[in-house]
Amino acid sequence: MFTENRVVAMLRVVLVVLFGILVLFQTMSLPGQFAYMAKESPEDAYLRWPATIVSVFLVLCVEVVVVATWKLLTLVKNDRIFSDSSMAWVNTIVGAIAAAWLVLVGVLLYVGFKANDPGLPLLLFLLVTGVTVLGLLMVVLRALLRRATTLQTELQGVI
């Protein structure tokens, strides 16, 4: 239990740092980067706002996952992870991953049909594949959590 509490505390610190970095990217770095790219290559300037909106949305999806993970860690700390309230946060994570996956697939299709160089489409395909694996893994973990919650509820009914 002592180790579990330490890991939860360390993970919370990492989540706070990650969330701060994501907000920094979302508010300063990404909009500034796409503005700079539009200034440097005016022929692609029409992509400035769509690329900014898509990238900010993807970062928002990661922020949702970070917040939901924080809430799940709170349930772990309070020894209530096998409860119905944890399912809502896991569903939030699955929904955020699904939303990011849909947007990434759209970007991959758009970039894939317009690209002259296979580098960016391959990078996007790798990203889509990674998000797919993450999403499917979360679906499996959600099923395991649901099963464990049911078993614990039945066990408490017997006791």
N, C-alpha and C positions, 0 to 999 in steps of 0.2 A: 504494500500500500504506500510505503514511503517513497519507493521508486516511482510509482504511478503519479504521485503528487508532484514529484520533481519534474517528471516528463511533461505533465500538464502545464506546470508553471513555465518551463522552458519553451514549450510550444506556444503558449500565450505571448511570450516576449517576441518570438519570431513572427507570430501573426500580427502583432502591433507594428513591428518594423516593416513587414510586407505591406500592410495596409497603408502605412505612411508613404512608402515608395510608390505604391499604385496611385494614390491621390496626387502625388507629385507628377507622375507620368501623365495622369488624366488631365490635370489642369494646366501644366506648364510645358512639359517636354513634347508630347504628341502634337498639340496644336501648333507649337512653335516649329517643330520639325517639318510638318506638312506645309506651313507657310513659307519656310525657307526653301523647301523643294519646289514649291510653285513659283517662287521668285527666280530660282536658278534655272528651271526648265519651263518656260512659259507655255510650251506646247502641251504639257501635262497639268497645267494649272487648274483645269476643270475638275481634276480629281482631288483637289485640296479638301473641300468640305465633305464629300462622301467618305474619303479615307479617314478624315478626322472623326466623323460620326461613327464609323464602323470601329475604329480602334478604341475610341472612348467607350463604346458599348461593350466591347470585348473586355476591357479593363473593368468595367462595371460588373460584368458577370463574375470575374475573379473576385472582386470585392464582396459580392453576395456570398460566394463560397467561403471566403474568409470569415465573414460574420456568422454564417451558419455553423462553421466549424467551431467558432468561439462558443456559440450557444451549446453545441454538443459537448464541448469540453466542460462547460458548467454542469451539464447533466451528469457527466462522468464523475466530476468532483463531488457532486451531491449524491452519488450512487443511485441515480435515477435514469441511467441510460436505457434500461429495458422498460421503457414506458411509452405510451402513445405520443407524448409530447416530442420525443426524439424523432419519431417518424416524420413529423411536420418539417423538421430541420433537414432531415435527409432528403425529403421530397424537394425542398428548396434547392439543395445542392444539385439534385438530378435535373431540376428545371433550369437552373442557370447553365449547367453544362449542355443541356439540349438546345437552349437558345443560342449559346455560343457556337455550337456545332452547326446549327442551321445557317447562321451568318457566315461562318467560315466556308461552308460548302458553296454558298452563293458567291462569295469572293473568289473561291477557287474556280468556279465555273466561268465567272466574268474574266478573271485574269488568264485562265487557261485558253479561252477562245481568242484572246487578243494578244497573247504574248508571242514575241519573236524568239525569245530565249527560254529554254526549259528550266532555268534556275529557279525563278520565283514560283512557277506552278509546282515544281517538285518540293520546294520548301513548304508551300501551302498544303500540298498533299500529305507531307510528313506531319504537319501540325493537325490536319483533320484526322489523320490516323491516330495520333496520340490522344486527341480529345475523344475520339470514338472509344478507344480502349478505356480511358478514364471514365467515360459515361457508362459503359457496360459494366465496368468494375463496381461502380457505385450502385447500379441496379442489382448486382449480385449481393453486395453488402447490405442493401436495403432488405432483400429477401431473407438474408441470414438474421438481420436485426428483428425482422417481423417474426421469424420462427423462434428466436430466443425470447422475445417478449411474450409470445404465446406460451412457451414452456414455463417461463417464470410465473406467469399468471396462474397457470394450472397447478404449479408446485405450491404457490401460496394458498390456493384453494384447498389443497390436500392438507397442508399444515394448519 
